[in-house]
């Protein structure tokens, strides 16, 4: 069963790999659809497994969600959520990475 923190990590990794693939494709790399699909999927799997294995970040996010860090933990989770929502909105609206 996937916990809420793992779900957030998977979503963040998917957004990161989408942005990376978009940047590479806009520079002429990954011209074929099959190559793009395989590369995006493998980047998602590798980055999500790395982030899940990264114990410090996971434990900090878990402590924030569980309320162990108090009100500041909830502010952190709210800010992180707002950042991810903004990132997703920009990717959907502009179809590319915005710096």
C-alpha positions in Angstrom: 0.0 0.0 0.0 1.4 3.4 -1.0 1.4 5.9 1.8 0.7 9.6 1.3 4.4 10.5 1.5 5.3 7.9 -1.1 2.6 9.3 -3.4 4.0 12.8 -3.1 7.5 11.5 -3.9 6.2 9.6 -7.0 4.3 12.7 -8.2 7.4 14.9 -7.7 9.6 12.4 -9.5 7.2 12.3 -12.4 7.1 16.1 -12.7 10.9 16.2 -12.6 11.3 13.6 -15.3 8.7 15.3 -17.4 10.5 18.6 -17.2 13.8 16.9 -18.0 12.5 15.1 -21.0 10.8 18.3 -22.2 14.1 20.2 -22.0 16.0 17.4 -23.8 13.3 17.2 -26.5 13.3 20.9 -27.1 17.0 20.8 -27.8 16.6 18.2 -30.5 17.2 15.1 -28.5 14.9 12.1 -28.2 13.3 12.6 -31.6 11.3 9.3 -31.6 8.2 8.7 -29.6 9.3 5.3 -28.4 12.6 6.6 -27.3 10.9 9.4 -25.4 8.5 7.0 -23.7 11.2 4.6 -22.6 13.4 7.4 -21.4 10.7 9.2 -19.4 9.5 5.9 -17.8 13.0 4.9 -16.8 13.8 8.4 -15.4 10.6 8.3 -13.4 11.4 4.9 -11.9 15.0 5.7 -11.1 14.3 9.1 -9.6 11.4 7.8 -7.5 13.4 4.9 -6.2 16.2 7.2 -5.3 13.9 9.6 -3.5 12.1 6.9 -1.6 15.5 5.5 -0.5 16.6 8.9 0.7 15.8 8.4 4.4 16.4 12.0 5.7 13.9 13.6 3.3 11.3 10.9 3.8 11.5 11.1 7.5 11.3 14.9 7.5 8.2 14.9 5.3 6.6 12.1 7.4 7.3 14.0 10.6 5.8 17.2 8.9 2.6 15.3 7.8 2.2 13.5 11.2 2.4 16.7 13.1 5.6 16.0 14.9 7.1 19.3 13.8 4.1 21.3 14.9 2.6 24.1 12.9 5.8 24.8 11.0 5.7 21.3 9.6 2.2 22.0 8.2 3.3 25.2 6.7 6.2 23.4 5.0 3.8 20.8 3.6 1.4 23.5 2.4 4.3 25.4 0.7 5.5 22.2 -0.9 2.0 21.3 -2.2 1.6 24.9 -3.6 4.9 24.6 -5.3 4.0 21.2 -6.9 0.6 22.5 -8.0 2.1 25.6 -9.5 4.7 23.5 -11.3 2.0 21.1 -12.7 -0.1 24.1 -13.8 2.8 25.6 -15.6 3.6 22.4 -17.3 0.0 21.9 -18.4 -0.5 25.5 -19.6 2.9 26.2 -21.3 3.8 22.6 -22.2 7.5 23.3 -21.3 9.8 23.9 -18.4 9.6 27.5 -17.2 12.7 28.9 -15.4 
